[in-house]
Amino acid sequence: MSRLDSLGSSLRPAFSGREPTFVSDSAAVVDVLRQHGLTARHYGELPTTDPDLLLDVVAIPIDFATTPTGPVIERYFANSAMLVLPVASFCGTERGALYMLGYLADIDLRRCVDGVQFWLGQLETAPRLRLAGGGTDVEVVLGDEVNLMSPKGNVVIQRGEWVSVAQYLEVGLVSSPETQRPHHDMNGTFVAEGFVVAHHRLYADRVRHTAERTWDYLTDLRARNHHAPIVVEIRDSRPVSLTCGTESVLAEVLTFVDPNKKEYVSEFGFAATTWPTDDVDWTINSQFNEAIGGLHIGLGNGVTGAHIDLVAPKVTLA
């Protein structure tokens, strides 16, 4: 039995017990989903699709250039319960989409929401957090304000609600839109086993190439250092050094991120649940790898440069 055979049933909790329709700009992904007995449509088939099939939807954009624009999405999905797998913001490949769908088939959304609630409780009640494991040891002091990335606090997606899968997978704290400096203070050593690179749709034509070059640079960096971890020293929420094996490359890495987001760690996020890390394929640039477990930190925000997430899956509360 393939993992994808259980994909529809694993997502029923999000859609009030109903199995969703999968929509994508990739004919190859649509074909694979249909081979596993799932209802799937290419975006080009939307005009001839029964509207009732579009009320509960999993959207899988692979390439922003072939994904419908906002007005088209609104026309077909304004009243839909929609879960978005933003493959186009990461690797933009059919391989990456199927990797993500495989993990989604194994997902327990209730467990994810329980994890979201746990971390929200920690942020509300513990002004100081120490997080350690796998070589990482950081302390975070929270400020009076917390800027969150809209985590999903309940399982069901309501009709008319559009949700990114990341809202189930992580609780992320980000810098204020008005300033580089976050509302928290982070200090310590962060040791990453892997990384992902993302970019925003807003300026995708320009930023995609930067994101691809960033992925290639970090991949080559780890390869020539025998896949050593990436180690970041953080002081007052600022990355002060970034090393991999024998190389110190902070200045080089920061050339890839948004010019106005270089000074501080722009995000840190807690995984809502933990996946078996033996199954992780770090050669795929996937949002699921970002939240595979533990803690991740982000550099840049992916709008005018790359957004780099460094992932430490063995980190827990100390």
N, C-alpha and C positions, 0 to 999 in steps of 0.2 A: 504493500500500500504506500503510495506517495504521500508526502506531507500535504500536498495541495488538495488531496481528496477530502481532507477535513477542514479546508479553509473556510467554506461557506458556513458550516456549523459553528466554527470557533468564533465567528463574528456576530452570531445571532444576538448575544447579549447587548451589543451596541445598537442594534436595530429592533429592539422590543420583540425579539424572538423570530424576526424575519431574516431570510437570507438575502444579502444585497446583490445588486447587479454591479459588475466590474466594468469600468470604462477606461479606455486608454487610447493614446495616439499611436501605439505600436501594434501593428497587425500580428506580429509574432507573439507578443504577450497575450493578446486576445485569443489567438489560436490555441495556445497552451492551456489557458484557463478553460476553454470550451472542451478540450480533450479530457479534462478532469470533471466534466459534468457541471461546470459552473456557468451561470448566465453572464455573458460578457459581450460588450459592444465596442466597436471602434467609434471614435468621435464622429467619423464620417457617416455612421449609420444612425446617428441621433434623430435626423428628420423623419425616419421611417420606423422608429422604435416606439412601442406602446408607452405612453407617458407614465402609466402605472409602474412600469419596470424601472423608472428613473426616480422613484420616491425614496429608495434606500440604495445608496451608491457608494462604492469604493472607487475613487478617482486615482489613476496611476499615470500622471504626466511623465513622459520619458524625455521629451525635448520641447523646450519652450517655443521653438520655432514652428512646431507642428501641433501645439496644444491650442485649443480655441481661446480667443480673447475674452476679457471680462464680460462684455455684453452677451456673447454667445453662451457662456457659462450661466449667466443670470437667466437667460431665456429658458434653458432646459432644466436648471437645478435650483431655482429660487426657493422652491418649497420642499426641497429634498433634504433628507438626513444624509450628510456626506462625510465620509472619512477620506482624507487625502494622504496619499503616499508620495511625497515630493521627490521622486527619483531624479527629476530634471535638475533639482538644486544640488545634487550630489554627483553621482557617476554618469547619469544620463544614458544608461545602456539597458538592453533587455536582460543581460546577465544580472545586473544589479537589481532590476525589478523582481526577477524570479527569486533571487536570494532573499530579498525583503519579504516577498509573499510567503516564502517558506517559513521564515520566522513568525510571520503573522499567523500562520496556520497553527503554530504551537502556543500562541499567546493565550493567557488567561487574563482577560480584561478586568475582571473583578479583583484579581490579585494586584494588577497594576494600579487600580484606583485605591486599593488599600495602602499601597506604597506611597502614592501621592499624598494621601491623607496623613500618613505617618510623618513625612517630611514637612508638610505644612504645619503640623503640630510642633515639630522641633523648631521650626523658624519662628513660631508664635511664642513659644515658652522658654527657649534657650538662647539668651543673647550672645553666647559664646559657644562655638562648636570646634572640637578637635577631631580631625579626620586623618586616619592613618591606615597603612597596609601596603604591602608590595613595594616598600621603599619610600612611599609618600608619607609625609607628616606635615600637615598644615593646620593652622588655627584661623578661624574666621570669627571676627567680632561684628555682629550685625548692628546696623544703625537704626535710627528711629523709623526710617522708611525702608520698605523692601519692594523692589521692582521685579515682579514675576512675569514669566512667559505664559500666562494663561493655562495652567495645568488643568486637566480634566478631573474634577472632583466627584463625578458620578459616571456610571457606565453608559447610560443610554444617550444616544445622539437624537435630539428632538428634530422633528420636521422643520426645515428652514435653518438648521444649524449646520455649519461646516466646521469640521474639526481636523486638525493635522494629527497624524499618528503620534507625533512627539508629545502631544498634550497628555497622552496616556503613559508615555514611556519615561518622562523625566519631570523634575521640578527644577527649573532653571532661574537663576537670579542674574539679571543683566544690568548694565550701566544705564543711567538715566539718558533719555534721548537728547536732553539739553546739554549734557556734559560728558566728558570722558570718564570722570571719576565715579566709581560705584558707591552705593550707600553703605557698603560693608568694607571691612578692612581684612585683608588676607595676608598671612605671612607663613613662610615655610618652604619645604622642598616638595615638588610635585614630580612623580616618576610615571611616565606614560608608556604603556605597552603598545599603544596604537594611536591612530589619528584618523580623522575624517576632515574633508574640506568641502565647504558649501558656498553657494552664492545665491543672491536674491534675484527674483525674476525682474525686478524694477529696471536694472541696467544689464540684463543678461547678455546682450550682444557684446558688451565691452568686458564684463567681469568674468564671463565663463572662461575665457582664455587665461586670465590671471589665475583662476581657481585650478585649471588644468595644469598650469606650470607649477603652481604650489604643490599639488599632489605629486607631480613628477620629481620635484626637488626633494621633498621629504622622503619619498620612496627611495631615491638614490642615496640620500644621506644615511638612512638606516642600512641599506644594502652594503655600502662600503665600510660601515662600522659594525659588520657582522650582526645586524639586527639588534644592536644595543638599544635600551630604552632611551627615550627623550626626557631629559631632566631639566626642569625649570625651577630656578630659585626666584621666590616672590617676596618682595619687601613692600609693605604699605600698598598692597594690591598692584604693584608694578613688577613686571618681569625684569629682573636685573641680570639674569644669565640664562642661556638655553644651550645645552650641550647634548651631544650624542656620541658616545665613545670618546674619541680623542679630539673631537671638533667642537669648538665654541662658535655658535652660528646665530646668536640672537639678532644681530644687525641684519644679517641676510634674510632671516625669516620675516622680520618686520617690514621688509620692502614689499612683501606680497599683500599685506593687509591694508584696510582703509587708512588713508593718511591721518584722519582725525580720530583714529581709534588705536594708535600705536602705544600710547603711554601706559595704559592700564590693562590688566586682565579684564576683558569685557563681559565675561560670563563665567559662572560656575554652576554646575548642575548635578543633581543627585539622580541616579537611576531609580525608577520606581520599583523595579524588581531586578532579579539577577538571573542571567541566562548561563548555561554551561559554556564557559569560555573556550573549551576545547573545540567547539563548533565554529568559533569566530574565524572568518576569512578576512584578514586585515588587508588583503590585496584588492578587496572590493570597497569602494568609497560609498558606504551605506549609512543612512541615519540610524539603523538598528545597532550598528557597531558603536555609535556615540553613546547609546544608553544600555550597553551590554551588561553593565553593573557598576557599582561603586560611584566614582566621581569623575567628572570631566571639567576642564577649563577651556575657555574660548579666547582667541585673539582675533580682533577685527569683527565686523558685523556683516560682511558679505554684500554690501551695497555698492561701494566704490572700490573694493578690494576683496580679497578672499576672507572667508571666516574659517579659522582653523580650530578644530576641537581636538584636544589632547586627552586621551582616555586612560584612566587608572581603574580597571575593573575590580581590583581586590581591596579597595578602600572601604572602611566602615567607620562608624562612630567609635572614637577611642574613649 
